[in-house]
Structures are given as C-alpha cells and as structure tokens.
C-alpha cells in the first residue's frame, strides 16, 4: 500500500488503483510519501488491502 500526498489530502492506494490513476498522479503531481505492507491498511479508492490475511 502506498500513501500519496494529493491536492485533496493524503490517500492510501493499492497497486491496482495506483495504476488506474497514473494520469492523475502525473497531472496533479501527487507525491509518494511512503509504502507500507500492512494487512490492516485499506485503499481509499476500492476499500481492499494489498495483503490477503488467512484465518
């Protein structure tokens, strides 16, 4: 999961949603703050996590 600084506030994005938003990232000059692999983080766009947790 990546945390991005955007004009509308910070957003966590999964890899899939990041790829879908590459044009906006470049156009609006979003800044990547950092990456974190954490099963509890959820993407602000789709609501899913990058890591699947097995019970």
TAWOTA-V794181 format. One line per field, one symbol per residue. ss: DSSP state (h for helix, s for strand, l for the rest). phi: phi as a letter, one per 30 degrees, with the letter a starting at -180 (. if undefined). psi: psi as a letter, one per 30 degrees, with the letter a starting at -180 (. if undefined). Layout:
ss: ???
phi: ???
psi: ???
This chain:
ss: lsssssllssssslhhhhhhlhhhhhhlllsssssllllllllllllllllllll
phi: .cccdbdcjdbdbdddddddceddeddchdcddacbcbdddbdddciccdccccd
psi: kkkkjlfglkkkkleeeeefgeeeeeeghkkkelkkjkffkkkfefgllfkkkk.
